[in-house]
């Protein structure tokens, strides 16, 4: 694959995975709007690995805390912040795995890749983000995450398997609706992405492991590095901006892009 194509795919995945504007939607739109070839599952796995490494590095203190809590969860002892965080992450991930398997087995995942659908989801869930951000009370930090709220956010996250919804966008909307601060909502959304991306990467990786050759492995490594750097930049930028800026700029982007895609699809 040409280096520029790898760079483009990695930048799109890295920058949009954690911003509430839908990475899957943008990756589908790339070949739909430009005529470029689809990057294929090997590159998909690679850029997911890159973004996974970025979020783990950025939130390493929280990731380390959750990892230390997993043994206690496995022993049925939900004691301490680490075990509580680990359990909440597990609960929040179950719905998206179940829904993802259903979509894969039924073939619906391949049917939801149209420009028109992405236009509608961009527009609708952009407005949902605006509503939740404007009406949700800003009172709870991320440390107040509960099992109940983790399950609710997990159900919302499952909806993000519809292209254009945005995994980060829908989980941030859910957290703001539940009363978490903007910074807390973004942090919980990013932490939820770790087991979700890991599960997705393992699922896709199992499908392509036997088909990769030396050239594909090289392309995948390049794409992963580019995606890692782009994701790290996007994470740092968004978390800093949330101290002074709302989610409205992302909403405006989603609405404008959604209207353009609907015009493109139906015009």
Buried (B, 14 or more C-beta within 10 A) or exposed (E): BEEEBBBBBBBBBBBBBBBBBBBBBBBBBBBBEEEBEBBBBBBBBBBBBBBBBBBBEBBEEBBEBBEBBBEBBEEEEBEEBBBBBBBBBBBBBBBBBEBBEEBBEEEEBEEBBBBEBBBBBBBBBBBBBBBBBEEBEBEBBBEBBEBEBBBBBBBBBBBBBBBBBBBBBBBBBBBBBBBBBBBBBBBBBBBBBBBBBBBBBEBBBEEBEEEBEEEBEEBBBBBBBBBBBBBBBBBEEBBEBBEEEBBEEBBEBBBEBBEBBBEBBEE
